[in-house]
Amino acid sequence: MGNLPSSTFCLDNYAGKPKEACGVFGLYSRTLAGELAQRAYFGLYALQHRGQESAGIAISDGDRTVALRDMGLVSQVFDERRLAALEGGHIALGHVRYSTTGSASWENAQPEFHGRGDVNVAVAHNGNLVNAGALRRELEAEGFEFESTSDTAAIAACAVGELEKGYSDAVGEALKETMRRLKGAYSVAMIFRDKLVAFRDHHGFRPLCIGEIEGGYAVSSETCGLDIIGARFLRDVEPGEVVVINDAGLKSYQVESPRRALCVFEYVYFARPDSRFDGEEVADARQKMGEMLAEEALAEADVVIPVPDSGIMAAVGYSRRSGIPFAEGLIKNRYVGRTFIQPTDGMRQLGLRLKLNPLPSVIAGKRVVVIDDSIVRGNTARKLVRLLFEAGAMEVHFRVSSPPITGPCYYGIDMDTKNQLVGANYTVEEIREQIGATTLAYLSVEGMTKATEQPKSSLCRACFDGEYPIPGSAAKFALEGVIPAGFPEATSGAQAKR
């Protein structure tokens, strides 16, 4: 046995989780023209959990598109004055970003614009292309130039290239051709002239749904984005589907889908609990994961406590199925967000307390079951167990409402390489010893799948079972010439990211 993989201390997203995907939002309504920027703002606010690096909104009247994008949270990028500058127009496009290809920089903030001649598009994207590098080289050979290093720019350029070929009046057909060149995960919303377009990769890795609003339609990464603006959920954008929205209504174009493969981590961790996928509320799925976990790994204990916030529903389920009382034993400071403060070595040990502080009145003298949704590197779990013992816990039984993560994700989740994933390098007993828990148990892959009420064939579980629907990989900084050690596409000419 060795030490747990080291991690760099960061107050932002300190919980040690896989980093979020991105959030996509779009609106089309002449009836609501003049207030679409405000509606998009609220939609992005609902999707803020999917990305906190940058935010942007574009507004179009069909002839002219204006946009504002910047680094930071939605509330930091936009205020009343900036939203007022985006008034007018009947098409809106919004995005919140966590970088999965390309660095966190203003140039990579979205919506991204790309054009050539009289063909121009604005694009917002959630996902990751596994052929981004090869595709970019092809596009550069075709004369396209790029200012950003995200794979979104490659998607936009592909769309422009097809639209130039005479598809300007048949956008759906142009996007079907575009999708033939894209390999990987992508849920995209796009403005082209007087149309709002949405399309989703052939497997449907990342979510995208459609709602109906006054005078038009909305598209959103999650149903919670529709709920907040009063839109009525219609349906999901199907895998391999292109949806074109204009004054004539909504028209669908479909390409063949080999199999559905929605990322199961949307149920485990990423999506908001009030969002719904295929009619299943995420909160209900998480509660069922907790129930299944209690069936598979019951502990003799006095209290069940969650790691807030994503462990709450699973802890409720565990408590109900086991009969062990539920209590909030960890208090989360929700005002700790992005910070540029670099702590000293001595302060690193206090990092977890900046976000989580135990309640001794709940914990002291008790046998505690603590429920978390995942363990990535194990460092945070070790610190958490230590906090609970320091608060007086007699025993700490660590339960995880998902299986061990044994492989990286190449489809839009910023997850560590395999050599940094504790579940890929240690047995459960070795992990238990190193985090210091009394006992440790994970939910089985079968139990997790059953809790979603989706068939195995409709989910991507690659980070848990190694069955990747699309072969290939995608290093986050590959388009910047930086490829981490351990990625298959690493070459002698690439600089490894340390």
HUZI-V634390 format. One record per backbone hydrogen bond with DSSP energy under -1.0 kcal/mol. NH is the residue of the N-H (numbers start at 1). CO is the residue of the C=O. E is the energy in kcal/mol with one decimal. If there is no record, write none. Layout:
# HUZI-V634390
nh = <NH NH>
co = <CO CO>
e = <E E>
This chain:
# HUZI-V634390
nh = <14 16 19 23 25 26 27 28 29 33 35 39 40 41 42 43 44 45 46 47 48 50 51 53 55 56 57 58 59 60 61 66 68 70 72 77 78 83 84 85 86 87 90 91 92 93 94 95 96 97 102 105 109 112 114 116 119 121 122 123 124 126 128 130 131 135 136 137 138 139 140 141 142 143 144 155 156 157 158 159 160 161 162 163 164 165 170 174 175 176 177 178 179 181 185 187 188 189 190 191 192 195 196 197 198 199 200 201 209 210 211 212 213 216 217 218 219 220 221 225 227 228 230 231 232 234 235 237 240 240 241 242 243 244 245 246 249 251 253 255 261 262 263 264 266 268 269 270 271 275 277 280 282 283 285 286 287 288 289 290 291 292 293 294 295 296 297 302 303 304 305 307 311 312 315 316 317 318 319 320 321 322 323 327 331 333 336 348 350 351 354 355 356 357 359 362 363 364 365 366 368 369 370 371 372 382 383 384 385 386 387 388 389 390 391 392 393 394 395 397 398 399 400 401 406 407 415 420 421 422 424 426 431 432 433 434 435 436 437 438 439 441 443 448 449 450 451 452 453 458 459 460 464 465 466 468 478 480 481 482 483 487 490 494 495>
co = <11 13 414 96 94 219 92 217 90 30 32 35 36 37 38 39 40 41 42 43 45 47 48 97 70 95 68 93 66 91 64 59 57 55 53 73 74 79 80 81 83 84 60 60 27 58 25 56 23 54 476 103 106 123 121 119 116 114 191 112 189 187 185 183 183 131 132 133 134 135 136 137 138 140 139 151 152 153 154 155 156 157 158 159 160 162 167 170 171 172 173 174 175 178 128 126 199 124 197 122 195 192 245 190 243 188 241 186 220 235 218 232 216 213 28 211 26 209 24 222 223 224 227 226 212 210 210 208 200 201 238 253 198 251 196 249 246 244 242 240 203 458 205 460 263 264 265 265 266 272 280 277 275 273 281 282 283 284 285 286 287 288 289 290 291 292 293 367 367 325 369 371 307 309 311 312 313 314 315 316 317 318 319 304 357 355 333 344 347 348 351 352 352 331 329 359 359 360 392 363 395 303 397 305 399 378 379 380 381 382 383 384 385 386 387 389 388 366 366 368 439 370 441 372 463 463 413 417 418 376 421 422 427 428 429 430 431 432 432 396 396 398 400 444 445 446 447 448 450 455 456 262 461 461 462 466 475 477 478 477 495 484 487 491 481>
e = <-1.1 -1.2 -1.6 -2.6 -2.1 -2.7 -2.4 -2.5 -2.3 -1.1 -2.4 -2.0 -3.0 -2.1 -2.0 -2.5 -2.7 -2.0 -2.0 -1.0 -1.2 -2.3 -1.6 -2.5 -2.3 -2.0 -2.4 -3.0 -3.0 -2.6 -1.6 -2.6 -2.4 -2.3 -3.1 -2.3 -2.3 -2.6 -2.2 -1.3 -1.4 -1.5 -1.4 -1.8 -2.4 -2.5 -3.7 -2.1 -2.0 -2.3 -4.2 -1.2 -1.4 -2.7 -2.2 -2.4 -1.8 -2.7 -1.7 -2.9 -2.6 -2.0 -1.3 -2.3 -1.1 -2.6 -2.5 -2.0 -2.0 -2.4 -2.5 -1.9 -1.1 -1.5 -2.4 -1.8 -2.5 -2.5 -2.3 -2.1 -2.5 -2.7 -1.9 -2.6 -1.9 -1.3 -3.0 -1.8 -2.5 -1.8 -1.9 -2.1 -2.4 -1.8 -2.8 -2.4 -3.1 -2.3 -3.0 -2.4 -2.1 -1.6 -2.3 -3.3 -2.6 -2.3 -1.6 -2.2 -2.9 -3.3 -3.2 -2.8 -1.8 -2.4 -1.7 -2.6 -2.4 -2.0 -1.9 -1.3 -2.4 -1.7 -1.3 -2.4 -2.8 -2.9 -1.3 -2.5 -1.3 -1.4 -2.0 -3.4 -3.5 -2.8 -2.8 -2.2 -1.9 -2.5 -2.8 -2.9 -3.0 -1.8 -2.6 -2.2 -1.7 -1.6 -2.9 -2.2 -1.3 -2.0 -2.3 -2.5 -2.8 -2.4 -1.9 -2.5 -2.0 -2.2 -1.9 -1.8 -2.0 -2.8 -2.2 -1.9 -1.8 -2.2 -2.8 -2.9 -1.5 -2.9 -3.0 -2.3 -1.9 -1.8 -2.0 -2.2 -2.2 -2.5 -2.6 -2.4 -2.3 -2.4 -2.5 -2.4 -3.0 -2.4 -1.1 -1.1 -1.4 -1.5 -1.2 -1.5 -3.1 -1.9 -2.5 -1.6 -1.7 -2.8 -3.1 -2.3 -2.9 -2.7 -2.0 -2.5 -2.4 -2.1 -1.9 -2.5 -2.5 -1.9 -2.2 -2.2 -2.1 -2.5 -1.6 -1.6 -2.2 -2.6 -1.2 -3.6 -2.6 -2.7 -2.3 -2.4 -2.6 -1.4 -1.6 -2.1 -1.2 -2.2 -1.3 -1.5 -2.4 -2.6 -2.3 -1.9 -2.3 -1.4 -1.1 -2.5 -1.0 -1.8 -1.6 -2.5 -2.3 -2.4 -1.8 -1.0 -1.0 -2.0 -1.6 -2.3 -2.2 -2.7 -2.3 -1.2 -1.6 -1.9 -1.5 -2.4 -1.7 -1.7 -2.0 -1.6 -1.7>
